[in-house]
């Protein structure tokens, strides 16, 4: 794994703490922060999604962060949201343009991924959403 740029932590922490003015200043000074990844290949949006932080995810998305981001292992952030059972955040992703047909590094869609994790309840819930 590669070393994470300290700016990633600073930016992520500002958004996570709802210090949006500070985060915007950082982003204005260094626009590439929106795409900067940590040692796992996760953007700040990926981290905040795993924390079920819809407000932070929405703030980042409004500034150009991709809802289809994948980590260094090829796992889409949507898979993490589904695997963790964050139904409201999954709906938010769906309503805000995330690719619900995205596949992971094993060419699995989100339903197959959930079934392979023995998460049948969430797989059925996702399936009922038309995925």
C-alpha positions as CSV (number, residue, x, y, z in Angstrom):
1,X,0.0,0.0,0.0
2,X,1.1,3.5,-0.7
3,X,1.5,6.2,1.9
4,X,-1.4,8.5,2.3
5,X,-0.9,12.2,1.6
6,X,-1.5,14.1,4.8
7,X,-3.7,16.5,2.8
8,X,-6.2,13.6,2.3
9,X,-6.7,13.3,6.0
10,X,-6.9,17.1,6.5
11,X,-9.5,17.4,3.8
12,X,-11.5,14.3,4.8
13,X,-11.5,15.5,8.5
14,X,-12.7,19.0,7.6
15,X,-15.7,17.6,5.6
16,X,-16.4,14.9,8.3
17,X,-16.4,17.6,11.0
18,X,-18.8,19.7,8.9
19,X,-16.2,22.4,8.5
20,X,-17.4,23.0,5.0
21,X,-16.0,26.6,4.7
22,X,-12.5,25.3,5.6
23,X,-12.9,22.3,3.3
24,X,-14.0,24.6,0.5
25,X,-10.9,26.8,1.1
26,X,-8.7,23.7,0.8
27,X,-10.5,22.6,-2.3
28,X,-10.2,26.0,-3.9
29,X,-6.5,26.1,-3.3
30,X,-6.0,22.4,-4.4
31,X,-8.9,21.2,-6.6
32,X,-7.3,17.8,-7.0
33,X,-8.2,17.0,-3.3
34,X,-11.6,15.9,-4.6
35,X,-9.9,13.0,-6.3
36,X,-7.0,12.4,-3.9
37,X,-7.0,8.8,-2.5
38,X,-5.6,7.3,0.6
39,X,-3.4,4.1,0.8
40,X,-6.5,2.0,0.0
41,X,-7.4,4.0,-3.1
42,X,-10.4,5.6,-1.4
43,X,-11.4,9.2,-1.9
44,X,-12.8,11.3,0.9
45,X,-16.3,10.5,-0.5
46,X,-15.6,6.8,-0.2
47,X,-14.6,7.2,3.4
48,X,-17.6,9.3,4.3
49,X,-19.9,6.8,2.6
50,X,-18.5,4.0,4.7
51,X,-19.3,6.2,7.7
52,X,-22.9,6.6,6.5
53,X,-22.4,10.4,6.2
54,X,-24.9,11.5,3.6
55,X,-24.4,15.2,4.2
56,X,-20.6,14.9,3.7
57,X,-21.1,12.6,0.6
58,X,-23.6,15.1,-0.8
59,X,-21.3,18.1,-0.2
60,X,-18.4,16.3,-2.0
61,X,-20.6,15.1,-4.9
62,X,-21.8,18.7,-5.4
63,X,-18.2,19.6,-5.9
64,X,-17.4,16.9,-8.4
65,X,-16.7,13.8,-6.4
66,X,-17.7,10.7,-8.3
67,X,-20.4,8.4,-6.8
68,X,-18.9,5.6,-8.9
69,X,-15.5,5.8,-7.2
70,X,-13.7,2.4,-6.7
71,X,-10.9,1.6,-4.2
72,X,-7.6,0.1,-5.2
73,X,-9.2,-3.4,-5.0
74,X,-11.8,-2.4,-7.6
75,X,-14.7,-2.3,-5.2
76,X,-17.2,0.4,-5.9
77,X,-18.3,2.6,-3.1
78,X,-21.9,1.6,-3.8
79,X,-20.9,-2.0,-2.8
80,X,-19.6,-0.8,0.6
81,X,-22.8,1.2,1.2
82,X,-24.9,-1.9,0.4
83,X,-22.8,-4.3,2.3
84,X,-23.1,-2.1,5.4
85,X,-26.8,-2.0,5.0
86,X,-27.1,1.7,4.6
87,X,-30.4,1.7,2.8
88,X,-31.1,5.5,3.0
89,X,-27.6,6.3,1.7
90,X,-28.1,3.6,-1.1
91,X,-31.3,5.4,-2.1
92,X,-29.5,8.7,-2.1
93,X,-26.8,7.3,-4.3
94,X,-29.5,5.9,-6.6
95,X,-31.4,9.2,-6.8
96,X,-28.2,11.2,-7.4
97,X,-26.9,9.3,-10.4
98,X,-24.7,6.5,-9.2
99,X,-24.3,3.7,-11.7
100,X,-26.4,0.9,-10.1
101,X,-25.1,-1.5,-12.8
102,X,-21.5,-1.0,-11.8
103,X,-19.4,-4.2,-11.3
104,X,-16.4,-4.9,-9.1
105,X,-13.0,-6.4,-10.0
106,X,-14.6,-9.8,-10.2
107,X,-17.3,-8.6,-12.6
108,X,-20.0,-9.0,-9.9
109,X,-22.9,-6.6,-9.7
110,X,-24.0,-5.4,-6.3
111,X,-26.6,-8.1,-5.9
112,X,-24.2,-10.9,-6.6
113,X,-21.6,-9.3,-4.4
114,X,-24.2,-9.2,-1.5
115,X,-25.2,-12.8,-2.1
116,X,-21.5,-13.9,-2.0
117,X,-21.3,-12.2,1.4
118,X,-24.4,-14.2,2.6
119,X,-26.3,-10.9,2.8
120,X,-29.5,-12.2,1.2
121,X,-31.8,-9.7,2.9
122,X,-29.9,-6.7,1.5
123,X,-29.5,-8.4,-1.9
124,X,-33.3,-8.8,-2.0
125,X,-33.8,-5.2,-0.9
126,X,-31.5,-4.0,-3.7
127,X,-33.1,-6.2,-6.2
128,X,-36.5,-4.8,-5.3
129,X,-35.1,-1.3,-6.1
130,X,-34.7,-2.5,-9.7
131,X,-31.0,-3.3,-9.7
